[in-house]
Each structure stands twice: as structure tokens, then as C-alpha cells.
Amino acid sequence: MSLNDTFIKNSTKYSGRPSGDKHSDGGGLYLHVTAAGKYWRMNYRLYGKQKTLSLGVYPSISLAQARRGRDEAKKLIAQSIDPSMAKQEAKQAEKLAAANTYETVALEFHKLKAESWSASHAAKWLRMNEMYMFPEMGSMPIASIRAKTVLDALRKVEAKGILSTAQDLQQMAGQVFRYAVQTDRIEQNPVPDLKGALKPHIAKSFAAVLDPASVSSLLRAIDAYDGQPTTRAALKLSALFFQRPGNIRAMEWGWVDLGNAMLTIPPANMKRTLHQKVNGRPHLVPLADQAVEILKELYLLTGHGRYVFPGARSFKRPMSEGTINAALRRMDFGTDDHVAHGFRAMARTMLAERMKGIDEHMVEAQLGHGKSGPLGGAYDRAEYMEQRLAMMQTWADYLDKLRIGADVVQLKTA
């Protein structure tokens, strides 16, 4: 006799028997009624043993659902698969999937890699994921995430107009999913399928004056700058050194050797990988006579402290990040005309276009860029320092001529 919904709802009351009441539906399926509730069970035999499979609690599991569970179990038994074991494995898989969310795997990957990354990159990686990716899919089991889910999260970032951030997040997500593949959480990384799905980000170069007449105007404006003398000196040295703005403003007197006309920036302060920061060589910057004179004058003002360019409020901190750009705006050089980072582009372009005979490798060495080829980093070592010092002196002399307007055409050197 098969059960029906009316019978189950109205007639299956617990009789009080210690073992409970069992109402059969056929095929091994029965409803087990006890003092605690009504449970669907299925009896079956496999490998010569009698076993019982739990199929859920009534009424959460209806009669129709219980029958489907019985039929699925029979299919497994026909394949010599124990449905009870299969159920346990499925529960374990669900538990594992719930534990391996995108956020969990991402944080595990971050912890693994953070020690080999620079502190700033590690902090940025985590901050960007916390802001954009974790709220969208952080709680989802990583095995359930498909390419469309990732794309939807990235599209929200793209819609804000921060295309570079969307591109960075796509790369970061790819790292997390690749790690999930490597640790056997998922079979395939979905991120490569998103290639070309986002709007391209076209990087905008830092604004810089690049022709002699404009450089001449900039240099005269710096000479006439009536703000803090340390800021004016920082502007002048930015043109002479063409180092990164962060290295200029954070320059320490301990790095400066006026007697040997050399600035030595420790590897930890350079834009490098963590390994290079720890194990790399310092960056050597030979000083032209003009740079030495500016630094000597500065020493009278700030030489008693740590920083060449101390902050306006405290000598214990370096000049603030926006000081140089603020000074440039005050001189009517807006963000579309020239910015602090533009001094590097200005020197690199004009050394290549206006000065013949300058080895491009020496320019790259002075910029602090990594170099490849058979000479590797040789141009940044002592054996090429004489040539680099000559290049920097030639550059400083050229800027002096532009400043006074004596030479705004191409300068040819031997």
C-alpha cells in the first residue's frame, strides 16, 4: 500500500511505541513516526548488508520529494554505490565549499605572498579587494563562481570610471583563482575568459614641458618663486636630479656626500620589488656643480635635521607629497602643463632629442630604471660614474643656458 498526502497529514500520529511507527510507501521507503517527529527513511541492501538511508524530515521534505530521493538512491545502488556514503561525501563537499569562499582563498593567498611583496603593494592589494571584490562575491564558494560573476563585480568598478582599478582587480582575481586551482579547490580559472571584456584603460602620461622654450619659462618661474626657500630648492633639484618625486621630498642628509658630489639613495627607498629592496644595490646619483651649491645653501637651513626637505609643521617628517605640485600650480603650471613627476620625462626626452652623444643606458641609470642586456646594471656602478657625472654636468649647464634664455635651440655636445 502506498502512502498519500492526506493520510500522512491526518492519520500518522505517534502511538507511543518505543520504536515508533513505520508507514511503508514501497521500494524500501517509509515514514518513521516518533515522539520527536516524522522522518523519511529507506531500507536497502548492499554488499549483503541491510542499511538505512535518511531522506529528511516531514513536512520539510514532502512525499514527492522523498520518493525522488528513494529513486535516486536506487540508481546509485544499481551502480554498486552506497547512497549513505554518497550523501556523506556530498555534505562534506558542501561544507568544504562553504569554507572555501572567495574571500577565504584570497586572504590565504595574500598571507602567502605578502612577505615577498613590498608593504605598499600588499596593503593596496588587500584594500582594493576589501573595497570592491569581497562585498560582491567574497562570501560565495569559490568553486561556484563563474566568469560572469567576476565580470559583474568588475563592471560595477568600471561604471565608476576607474578603469585602471577594474583592470588591476581583474588581474588580482586571476591570481586568487589560479591559486585555488593550484590548491585543488577548483578545476579551472575563469578569469582568462574575461580577456577583452572590460573597457581598455589608456594610461595618461605625466604632464611635462618638453621643448626648450617651455623649459626656459619653467626654470625662470622657479627662480622667481616667492614661497618657502626649501620648496624652491626642491623644484631646482627636481630639474637637476630628475629622480622620482618621492625620493626628492624624502631625501635625507645621510644620503648626501657633498665632498664627493654624490647622492646615494638606499635600495629600500627605491621603487623595486621587496627582494631588490632588501638585496639590491643603492641608487647612485652624481651631482653637478649647481646641485652641490644648492645643497650647500640648504644645509644652512635644514642640515641640523634628518631630512633635506623637512615638512612645514615638523622637522621629523619630510616635505608633504603635494608640495611640489602645489608650487607648480602657484606658478601657473597646471596639471595639464607640468607636474612633479614631469621633471623625469622632461630630462629623458630632452637628453635624447637635444644632446647628441649621450648614452641612453646612462640616462636610464640616472632615472633609476632597471636595465637589461650584457652590461646589466653596470651603468649604475662606479666604473661608469665619471661618464654619468659628465652627463649630469652637461645637463645642468644646458638648463642654465635655458634659464637665462641664451640657448633655446638644440645643444650639441661632443
C-alpha positions as CSV (number, residue, x, y, z in Angstrom):
1,M,0.0,0.0,0.0
2,S,1.4,3.4,-1.0
3,L,1.1,6.5,1.2
4,N,-0.7,9.7,0.2
5,D,-0.5,13.2,1.5
6,T,-3.9,13.1,3.2
7,F,-3.0,10.0,5.2
8,I,0.3,11.4,6.2
9,K,-1.1,14.7,7.3
10,N,-4.2,13.4,9.2
11,S,-3.6,9.8,10.3
12,T,0.1,9.4,11.2
13,K,0.0,10.1,14.9
14,Y,2.6,8.7,17.2
15,S,1.2,5.6,19.0
16,G,3.6,5.7,21.9
17,R,5.6,2.6,20.9
18,P,9.3,2.9,22.0
19,S,10.5,2.0,18.5
20,G,8.0,4.4,16.8
21,D,5.5,3.7,14.0
22,K,6.6,2.9,10.4
23,H,4.3,3.5,7.4
24,S,5.6,2.0,4.2
25,D,5.4,3.6,0.8
26,G,7.1,0.8,-1.1
27,G,10.5,0.3,-2.6
28,G,12.0,0.4,0.9
29,L,10.7,3.9,1.6
30,Y,8.8,4.5,4.8
31,L,7.7,7.3,7.2
32,H,9.1,6.8,10.7
33,V,6.9,8.5,13.3
34,T,8.4,9.0,16.7
35,A,7.8,11.3,19.7
36,A,10.3,13.8,18.2
37,G,8.8,14.0,14.7
38,K,8.2,12.3,11.4
39,Y,11.2,11.1,9.4
40,W,11.6,9.6,5.9
41,R,13.8,6.5,5.8
42,M,14.7,4.0,3.2
43,N,15.9,0.4,3.8
44,Y,18.2,-1.2,1.3
45,R,20.7,-4.0,0.9
46,L,24.2,-3.6,-0.5
47,Y,27.2,-6.0,-0.4
48,G,24.9,-8.4,1.6
49,K,24.2,-5.9,4.4
50,Q,21.0,-4.3,5.4
51,K,21.3,-0.5,5.7
52,T,19.1,2.5,6.3
53,L,19.2,5.9,4.4
54,S,17.8,9.1,5.9
55,L,15.9,11.2,3.4
56,G,14.8,14.1,5.5
57,V,12.0,15.3,7.9
58,Y,8.4,15.7,7.1
59,P,6.9,18.2,6.3
60,S,10.1,19.9,5.2
61,I,10.5,17.0,2.8
62,S,7.2,16.1,1.1
63,L,6.1,12.7,0.0
64,A,7.0,13.5,-3.6
65,Q,10.5,14.7,-2.6
66,A,11.1,11.6,-0.5
67,R,10.1,9.4,-3.4
68,R,12.5,11.2,-5.7
69,G,15.2,10.7,-3.1
70,R,14.4,6.9,-3.0
71,D,14.6,6.7,-6.8
72,E,17.9,8.5,-6.9
73,A,19.3,6.2,-4.2
74,K,18.2,3.1,-6.2
75,K,20.1,4.4,-9.2
76,L,23.2,4.6,-7.1
77,I,22.7,1.1,-5.6
78,A,22.3,-0.3,-9.2
79,Q,25.9,1.0,-9.8
80,S,27.1,-0.5,-6.5
81,I,27.4,2.9,-4.9
82,D,26.3,3.2,-1.3
83,P,23.8,6.1,-1.2
84,S,24.6,6.7,2.5
85,M,28.3,7.2,1.7
86,A,27.4,9.3,-1.3
87,K,25.3,11.5,0.9
88,Q,28.1,12.0,3.5
89,E,30.5,12.9,0.8
90,A,28.1,15.4,-0.7
91,K,27.7,17.0,2.7
92,Q,31.4,17.1,3.2
93,A,31.8,18.7,-0.2
94,E,29.2,21.3,0.6
95,K,30.9,22.0,3.9
96,L,34.3,22.4,2.2
97,A,32.8,24.7,-0.4
98,A,31.2,26.9,2.2
99,A,34.6,27.1,4.0
100,N,36.5,27.9,0.7
101,T,34.8,31.2,-0.1
102,Y,36.4,33.7,-2.5
103,E,37.4,35.9,0.5
104,T,38.9,33.0,2.4
105,V,41.0,31.9,-0.5
106,A,42.0,35.5,-1.3
107,L,43.1,36.2,2.2
108,E,45.1,32.9,2.3
109,F,46.8,33.9,-1.0
110,H,47.5,37.4,0.3
111,K,49.1,35.9,3.5
112,L,51.3,33.6,1.4
113,K,52.5,36.4,-0.9
114,A,52.6,39.4,1.4
115,E,56.1,38.7,2.7
116,S,57.6,38.7,-0.8
117,W,55.7,41.9,-1.8
118,S,56.5,45.4,-0.8
119,A,54.5,46.7,2.1
120,S,52.7,49.2,0.0
121,H,51.7,46.7,-2.7
122,A,50.5,44.2,-0.1
123,A,48.4,46.9,1.6
124,K,47.0,48.1,-1.7
125,W,46.1,44.5,-2.8
126,L,44.1,43.9,0.3
127,R,42.5,47.3,0.4
128,M,41.2,47.1,-3.2
129,N,39.8,43.6,-2.6
130,E,38.1,44.7,0.6
131,M,36.6,47.7,-1.2
132,Y,35.4,46.1,-4.4
133,M,35.6,42.3,-4.7
134,F,34.7,41.0,-1.2
135,P,31.4,42.9,-1.0
136,E,30.3,41.4,-4.3
137,M,31.4,37.8,-4.1
138,G,33.6,37.4,-1.0
139,S,31.0,35.1,0.7
140,M,30.5,32.9,-2.3
141,P,32.1,29.4,-2.5
142,I,34.9,29.9,-5.0
143,A,34.0,26.7,-6.8
144,S,30.6,28.2,-7.6
145,I,31.9,31.4,-9.1
146,R,31.8,31.7,-12.9
147,A,33.3,34.3,-15.3
148,K,30.0,36.2,-15.5
149,T,30.0,36.7,-11.7
150,V,33.5,38.1,-11.7
151,L,32.7,40.3,-14.7
152,D,29.6,41.7,-13.0
153,A,31.7,42.7,-10.0
154,L,34.3,44.4,-12.3
155,R,31.6,46.1,-14.3
156,K,30.5,48.0,-11.1
157,V,34.0,49.3,-10.7
158,E,34.2,50.1,-14.4
159,A,30.9,52.1,-14.1
160,K,32.6,54.4,-11.6
161,G,35.0,55.4,-14.3
162,I,38.1,54.0,-12.6
163,L,39.2,51.8,-15.5
164,S,42.7,51.2,-14.2
165,T,41.3,49.9,-10.9
166,A,39.0,47.5,-12.8
167,Q,42.0,46.2,-14.8
168,D,44.0,45.8,-11.6
169,L,41.2,43.9,-9.9
170,Q,40.8,41.6,-12.8
171,Q,44.5,40.7,-12.5
172,M,44.2,40.2,-8.8
173,A,41.1,37.9,-9.2
174,G,43.1,35.9,-11.7
175,Q,45.8,35.4,-9.0
176,V,43.3,34.2,-6.5
177,F,41.6,31.7,-8.9
178,R,44.9,30.4,-10.1
179,Y,45.9,29.8,-6.5
180,A,42.6,28.0,-6.0
181,V,43.4,25.7,-8.9
182,Q,46.9,25.1,-7.5
183,T,45.4,24.1,-4.1
184,D,42.8,21.8,-5.7
185,R,39.8,24.0,-4.7
186,I,38.6,24.4,-8.3
187,E,39.3,22.8,-11.7
188,Q,39.6,25.9,-13.9
189,N,40.4,29.6,-13.5
190,P,37.5,31.6,-15.0
191,V,39.4,35.0,-15.3
192,P,41.2,34.3,-18.6
193,D,37.8,34.0,-20.3
194,L,37.3,37.7,-19.4
195,K,40.1,38.9,-21.8
196,G,38.9,41.9,-23.7
197,A,35.6,42.1,-21.7
198,L,36.5,45.4,-20.0
199,K,37.0,48.8,-21.5
200,P,40.6,49.4,-22.2
201,H,42.5,51.7,-19.9
202,I,44.7,54.1,-21.7
203,A,47.4,55.4,-19.3
204,K,47.9,59.1,-19.3
205,S,51.5,60.2,-19.2
206,F,52.5,62.7,-16.6
207,A,52.3,66.2,-17.9
208,A,55.7,67.7,-18.7
209,V,57.2,70.6,-20.6
210,L,59.3,69.1,-23.3
211,D,60.6,71.9,-25.6
212,P,63.4,74.4,-24.9
213,A,61.2,77.5,-24.8
214,S,58.7,76.0,-22.3
215,V,61.5,74.6,-20.1
216,S,63.1,78.1,-20.2
217,S,59.9,79.6,-18.9
218,L,59.5,76.9,-16.2
219,L,63.1,77.5,-14.9
220,R,62.7,81.3,-14.8
221,A,59.4,80.8,-12.9
222,I,61.2,78.6,-10.4
223,D,63.8,81.3,-9.9
224,A,61.1,83.8,-9.3
225,Y,59.1,81.6,-6.9
226,D,58.5,83.5,-3.7
227,G,57.3,80.7,-1.5
228,Q,59.4,78.7,1.0
229,P,63.1,78.6,0.1
230,T,63.2,74.9,0.7
231,T,60.4,74.4,-1.8
232,R,62.2,76.5,-4.4
233,A,65.3,74.4,-3.8
234,A,63.3,71.2,-4.2
235,L,62.0,72.5,-7.6
236,K,65.5,73.3,-8.8
237,L,66.9,69.9,-7.7
238,S,64.0,68.1,-9.3
239,A,65.1,69.5,-12.6
240,L,68.7,68.7,-12.0
241,F,68.3,65.2,-10.5
242,F,65.1,64.0,-12.4
243,Q,64.6,61.4,-9.6
244,R,61.1,60.3,-8.5
245,P,59.3,62.9,-6.5
246,G,59.1,60.6,-3.5
247,N,62.9,60.3,-3.4
248,I,63.3,64.0,-3.7
249,R,61.0,65.0,-0.9
250,A,62.2,62.2,1.4
251,M,65.9,62.9,0.8
252,E,68.0,62.6,3.9
253,W,71.2,64.4,4.7
254,G,72.7,61.0,5.4
255,W,72.4,60.2,1.7
256,V,74.4,63.3,0.6
257,D,78.1,63.4,0.2
258,L,78.9,66.9,-0.9
259,G,82.7,66.3,-0.9
260,N,82.4,63.6,-3.5
261,A,79.4,65.1,-5.3
262,M,77.2,62.0,-4.8
263,L,73.7,61.3,-3.6
264,T,73.2,57.7,-2.5
265,I,69.6,56.5,-2.3
266,P,69.3,53.3,-0.2
267,P,67.7,50.4,-2.1
268,A,64.9,50.2,0.4
269,N,63.8,53.7,-0.7
270,M,63.7,52.8,-4.4
271,K,60.7,51.6,-6.5
272,R,61.7,48.0,-6.6
273,T,60.5,44.5,-5.6
274,L,60.9,43.6,-2.0
275,H,63.7,41.3,-2.9
276,Q,65.5,44.1,-4.7
277,K,64.8,46.5,-1.8
278,V,66.5,44.0,0.6
279,N,69.3,42.7,-1.6
280,G,69.8,45.3,-4.3
281,R,72.5,48.0,-4.6
282,P,71.8,51.6,-3.7
283,H,71.0,54.0,-6.4
284,L,73.9,56.4,-7.1
285,V,73.1,60.0,-8.3
286,P,76.2,62.0,-9.3
287,L,75.8,65.7,-8.5
288,A,76.6,68.6,-10.9
289,D,78.3,71.6,-9.5
290,Q,74.9,73.5,-9.5
291,A,73.3,70.8,-7.4
292,V,76.2,70.8,-4.9
293,E,75.8,74.6,-4.5
294,I,72.1,74.4,-3.9
295,L,72.6,71.6,-1.3
296,K,75.3,73.6,0.5
297,E,72.9,76.5,0.9
298,L,70.2,74.2,2.1
299,Y,72.4,72.7,4.7
300,L,72.5,76.0,6.5
301,L,68.7,75.8,6.7
302,T,68.0,72.2,7.4
303,G,71.3,70.4,7.9
304,H,70.6,70.1,11.7
305,G,67.8,67.6,11.0
306,R,67.3,64.3,9.2
307,Y,65.6,65.5,6.1
308,V,66.9,67.8,3.4
309,F,63.3,68.9,2.8
310,P,61.6,68.7,6.2
311,G,57.8,69.2,6.5
312,A,56.4,72.6,7.1
313,R,54.9,71.5,10.5
314,S,57.6,69.2,11.8
315,F,61.3,68.6,11.0
316,K,60.7,64.9,12.0
317,R,58.8,64.3,8.7
318,P,59.7,65.0,5.1
319,M,58.0,67.5,2.8
320,S,54.4,66.6,2.1
321,E,53.6,64.7,-1.2
322,G,51.6,67.6,-2.7
323,T,54.1,70.4,-2.0
324,I,55.9,70.4,-5.4
325,N,52.7,70.2,-7.4
326,A,51.1,73.0,-5.3
327,A,54.1,75.2,-6.0
328,L,53.9,74.5,-9.7
329,R,50.2,75.4,-9.8
330,R,51.0,78.6,-7.9
331,M,53.4,79.4,-10.8
332,D,50.5,78.8,-13.2
333,F,51.7,75.4,-14.4
334,G,48.6,73.3,-14.0
335,T,48.2,69.5,-14.0
336,D,47.9,69.6,-17.8
337,D,51.1,71.6,-18.2
338,H,53.7,70.1,-15.8
339,V,53.7,68.1,-12.6
340,A,56.4,66.9,-10.2
341,H,56.9,63.6,-12.0
342,G,57.2,65.6,-15.3
343,F,60.8,66.6,-14.5
344,R,61.8,63.0,-15.3
345,A,60.0,63.0,-18.7
346,M,61.5,66.4,-19.4
347,A,65.0,65.2,-18.8
348,R,64.6,61.9,-20.5
349,T,63.1,63.5,-23.7
350,M,65.5,66.4,-23.9
351,L,68.6,64.4,-23.2
352,A,67.6,62.1,-26.1
353,E,66.5,64.8,-28.5
354,R,68.7,67.8,-27.7
355,M,72.0,66.3,-26.6
356,K,74.0,64.2,-29.1
357,G,76.3,61.5,-27.8
358,I,74.6,60.8,-24.6
359,D,74.3,57.0,-24.0
360,E,70.7,56.1,-23.4
361,H,71.7,53.5,-20.9
362,M,73.3,56.2,-18.7
363,V,70.0,58.2,-18.9
364,E,68.1,55.1,-17.8
365,A,70.6,54.5,-15.0
366,Q,70.2,58.1,-13.8
367,L,66.4,57.6,-13.8
368,G,66.8,54.5,-11.7
369,H,65.2,52.2,-14.2
370,G,66.1,48.5,-14.3
371,K,68.4,47.7,-17.2
372,S,68.9,44.5,-19.2
373,G,71.5,43.3,-21.7
374,P,75.1,42.2,-21.3
375,L,76.0,45.2,-19.2
376,G,73.1,44.8,-16.9
377,G,73.3,47.3,-14.1
378,A,76.9,48.3,-14.9
379,Y,75.9,51.8,-15.8
380,D,74.7,52.3,-12.2
381,R,78.0,51.2,-10.7
382,A,81.2,53.1,-10.1
383,E,83.0,52.2,-13.3
384,Y,80.6,54.4,-15.3
385,M,80.3,57.2,-12.7
386,E,82.7,59.5,-14.4
387,Q,80.7,59.4,-17.6
388,R,77.5,59.9,-15.7
389,L,78.8,62.8,-13.8
390,A,79.9,64.4,-17.1
391,M,76.3,63.8,-18.4
392,M,74.8,65.5,-15.4
393,Q,77.1,68.4,-15.6
394,T,76.3,68.9,-19.3
395,W,72.6,68.7,-18.4
396,A,72.9,71.3,-15.6
397,D,74.9,73.7,-17.9
398,Y,72.2,73.3,-20.5
399,L,69.5,74.2,-18.0
400,D,71.5,77.3,-17.0
401,K,71.6,78.4,-20.6
402,L,67.8,77.9,-21.0
403,R,67.2,79.7,-17.8
404,I,68.8,82.9,-19.0
405,G,67.4,82.4,-22.5
406,A,70.8,82.2,-24.1
407,D,70.1,78.8,-25.8
408,V,66.7,77.7,-26.6
409,V,67.7,75.7,-29.6
410,Q,69.3,72.2,-29.8
411,L,72.5,71.9,-27.8
412,K,75.1,69.7,-29.5
413,T,77.7,68.0,-27.3
414,A,80.8,66.3,-28.4
